[in-house]
């Protein structure tokens, strides 16, 4: 396979953001946030194609769009949780993506990912058998009690924030996600599923401005970051 496919789960409702429009379809400058994300990924020379996973009742996505910046764009129907959608996307990838081929998974609401970070992830995580972009914690970390008061100050050493893309072999990730689902475990990212399956994903340091748009303030920050890019 020439290049890597990227699965983009976009079936979520963005309930924390609020409003009637799913956050991935909010306007960011002149186009939907989701399209910014897809174009960032498609612009990378080592990404061969995109698998977009949307909700079954999604009426916002441009159904006729079959490529982005000349790269093929395929579409699959997602599930109730992120892990369900990623699994559906993996299973819908073209047959040309072999079981051992590394596949990226990237949040639809991360439009500011840097090309250099994608390159570094591919360079380091492919030979390591899988890994993810992440950022080491730099702030002091507090643990709260039931009343919202500080119960303890936690050590921040060896603590990282998980980002995306995350990259793993297609078949191994499919198996890990399916096993978690069969056990009733709600995994919050691909690395967690792989950890449960006995793997130790490589942490690849990524840029702090690879933010996930979760609140209106995040949307304004993403606009600022993209203006400077």
Secondary structure, DSSP 8 states (H G I E B T S, - for coil): --SEEEEEE-----TTT-SSS-GGGSEETTEEHHHHHHHHHHTSTTEEEEEEEE-TT--SS-TT--EETTEEEEEEE--SSHHHHHHHHHHTS-TTS-TTSEEEE--TT-TT--HHHHHHHHHHHHHHT-EEEEEE--S-EEEE-TTSSEEEEE--TT-EEEEEEEEEEHHHHHHHHHHHHHTT---SSHHHHHHHTT---EEEE--TT-----SHHHHHHHHHHHHH-
